[in-house]
Amino acid sequence: MSRETDVECQQSHGSASSQSHGSSTSSQSQGGFLQSHGLSSQTQDSSQSQGTSSSSTSTVPSSSQSSHSSSGTLSSLDTVSTQELYSIPEDQEPEEPVPAPWARLWALQDGFSNLECVNDNYWFGRDKSCEYCFDEPLLKRTDKYRTYSKKHFRIFREMGPKNSYIAYIEDHSGNGTFVNRELVGKGRRLPLNNNSEIALSVWSNKVFVFFDLTVDDQSVYPKELRDEYIMSKTLGSGACGEVKLAFERKTCKKVAIKIISKRKFAIGSERETDPALNVETEIEILKKLNHDGRR
């Protein structure tokens, strides 16, 4: 009985000793272990309380951080709103002025198009290297297309006397290039005048009318007429006046314009007693005509 009592006393003394020393003894000794569940729970409660206190402490800003914020110095927790910077436009180079055309070619047939001559030299033909290539599908279906050379002719201008340009046409086709029904001849050139007709292969195959934009011969016509049409070559003349080839400014459509001299009607023949009536009769006749502008 006394021996059992001594063992119980030793166990109770060891338990009390372990409780008094706390969790620090268990952390220092790796070989010891805790037999009481109550002690382990106390140790867990102690560690949880320490973690809570440390967590709560970390969320509270220190006095040094508070002093920095109050003094205007930004802390690591503060955010700064950024201001949008507008892009500075780059200096744009001034656009080069578009050179004005010095001549215009009016097309007289389907499959050909008008040309504004801006450069000093233009080649015409079936070759792809030509500035003006005969490659329209409608043109390729014509019988005359086979008579056009790869490089048929060229139009260019050179500086002449008194610092003025002179326009030329140069023939490079064995089938011929014609200006106003005159054969230029392969390897030869002729000066181009305003309203010159250009024909290819045969003199009757008129393709272009050359219009010299450096020559102002439009001012002789009334403004109302000049605003609507560009006057070109004379197609024919008669007792009542002359017929001019012209082009509509908006559509480039070919038209024939008859110019009547009112002076002739004023003088008139002795058979006409009312010149004004004669002019009106001529106008009514012209309204009923449909002329394609070709002779």
ABEGO torsion letter per residue (X at the ends): XAAAAAAAAAAAAAAAAAAAAEAAAAAABAABBBABAAAAAAAAAAAAAAAAAAAAAAABBBAAAAAAAAAGBBBAABBBBBBBBBBBBBBBBBBBBBBBBABBBBBABBGBBBBBBABABBBBEABAABABBBABAAAAABAAAAABBABABBBBBBBBBGGBBBBBBBBABAAEBBBGGBBAEBGBBBBBBBGBBBBBGBAABBABBBBBAABBAAAABBAAAAAABBBBBBABBBAAEBBBBBBBAAAGBBBBBBBBBAAAAAAEBAABABAAAAAAAAAAAAAABBBAGBX
